[in-house]
Amino acid sequence: MSRAATSVASNIAEGQSRGSAKDFIRFLYISNGSVAEIQTQLILCVEYGYLMQEDIDVAMDLAIQTAKMLNSLIKTIKIRNGMK
């Protein structure tokens, strides 16, 4: 989970530094994939009995909020750059 969480922030930074909207969006999608990895790992923690559902609820909510923010940023960049 630590690697996936680090990947979210790292890909946002790398994409932004590329200088083009297309590259930034590509890296934002990669970040979104890392958020999905975190969500999957949280679910597996419950499935395997490592944690209880209530133990992951806050982290899962944060992951969902992060995915929503990434999707909103992607949409905004596409609109501002006339992309579909």
URNOR-V837294 format. One record per pair of residues at least 12 apart in sequence whose ideal C-beta (glycine too) atoms are under 10 Angstrom apart, sorted by sequence separation. I is the first residue (numbers start at 0). GAP is how many residues later the second one is. D is the distance in Angstrom with one decimal. If there is no record, write none. Layout:
# URNOR-V837294
I_GAP_D ; I_GAP_D
This chain:
# URNOR-V837294
11_12_8.6 ; 13_12_10.0 ; 14_12_2.5 ; 15_12_9.0 ; 10_13_9.9 ; 13_13_5.6 ; 14_13_5.9 ; 41_13_9.1 ; 42_13_7.8 ; 12_14_8.5 ; 14_14_9.0 ; 41_14_4.5 ; 44_14_9.4 ; 45_14_9.6 ; 10_15_9.1 ; 11_15_6.8 ; 14_15_7.7 ; 40_15_9.5 ; 41_15_9.3 ; 10_16_4.6 ; 11_16_6.7 ; 13_16_8.8 ; 14_16_7.6 ; 9_17_9.0 ; 10_17_7.4 ; 13_17_9.4 ; 38_17_9.3 ; 41_17_5.7 ; 42_17_8.1 ; 10_18_8.8 ; 11_18_9.1 ; 12_18_9.6 ; 40_18_9.7 ; 41_18_5.5 ; 10_19_4.6 ; 11_19_5.3 ; 7_20_9.9 ; 9_20_9.4 ; 10_20_4.3 ; 38_20_8.9 ; 9_21_8.4 ; 10_21_9.1 ; 37_21_7.7 ; 38_21_6.4 ; 41_21_7.2 ; 7_22_8.9 ; 8_22_7.9 ; 10_22_8.8 ; 11_22_9.9 ; 37_22_8.8 ; 40_22_9.8 ; 6_23_7.6 ; 7_23_4.8 ; 10_23_6.8 ; 39_23_9.9 ; 6_24_7.1 ; 7_24_8.4 ; 9_24_8.9 ; 37_24_9.0 ; 38_24_5.0 ; 7_25_9.2 ; 8_25_9.2 ; 37_25_5.2 ; 38_25_7.7 ; 6_26_8.5 ; 7_26_4.7 ; 36_26_9.6 ; 3_27_9.9 ; 6_27_4.1 ; 7_27_5.9 ; 34_27_9.5 ; 35_27_8.4 ; 38_27_9.7 ; 5_28_8.5 ; 6_28_9.3 ; 34_28_5.4 ; 37_28_8.5 ; 38_28_8.0 ; 3_29_8.9 ; 4_29_7.4 ; 7_29_9.2 ; 33_29_9.8 ; 34_29_8.5 ; 37_29_9.5 ; 3_30_4.6 ; 4_30_8.8 ; 6_30_8.0 ; 7_30_7.8 ; 34_30_9.7 ; 2_31_8.5 ; 3_31_7.8 ; 6_31_9.3 ; 34_31_5.3 ; 35_31_7.5 ; 3_32_8.8 ; 4_32_9.2 ; 33_32_9.5 ; 34_32_4.8 ; 3_33_4.2 ; 4_33_6.2 ; 33_33_10.0 ; 34_33_9.7 ; 2_34_8.6 ; 3_34_4.8 ; 31_34_8.6 ; 32_34_10.0 ; 34_34_9.7 ; 2_35_9.8 ; 3_35_9.4 ; 30_35_8.4 ; 31_35_5.9 ; 34_35_6.9 ; 0_36_8.1 ; 1_36_9.8 ; 3_36_9.1 ; 4_36_10.0 ; 30_36_9.1 ; 33_36_9.7 ; 34_36_10.0 ; 0_37_5.7 ; 3_37_7.0 ; 31_37_9.9 ; 32_37_9.9 ; 31_38_4.9 ; 0_39_9.9 ; 30_39_5.7 ; 31_39_7.1 ; 0_40_5.1 ; 29_40_10.0 ; 0_41_7.6 ; 27_41_9.9 ; 28_41_8.2 ; 31_41_9.9 ; 27_42_5.5 ; 28_42_9.6 ; 30_42_9.5 ; 31_42_7.9 ; 27_43_8.6 ; 30_43_9.6 ; 0_44_8.7 ; 27_45_6.1 ; 28_45_7.0 ; 27_46_5.1 ; 24_48_8.8 ; 25_48_9.8 ; 23_49_8.8 ; 24_49_5.6 ; 27_49_7.7 ; 23_50_8.8 ; 24_50_9.7 ; 24_52_5.7 ; 20_53_10.0 ; 23_53_6.2 ; 24_53_6.8 ; 4_54_9.8 ; 7_55_9.3 ; 21_55_9.3 ; 20_56_5.3 ; 21_56_9.8 ; 24_56_8.6 ; 20_57_7.7 ; 23_57_9.4 ; 0_58_8.7 ; 4_58_9.3 ; 7_58_6.8 ; 11_58_8.0 ; 24_58_7.5 ; 3_59_9.7 ; 7_59_9.7 ; 10_59_9.8 ; 20_59_7.6 ; 21_59_8.1 ; 20_60_4.2 ; 4_61_9.5 ; 11_61_8.6 ; 19_61_9.1 ; 20_61_9.4 ; 21_61_7.6 ; 7_62_8.2 ; 14_62_9.8 ; 20_62_6.8
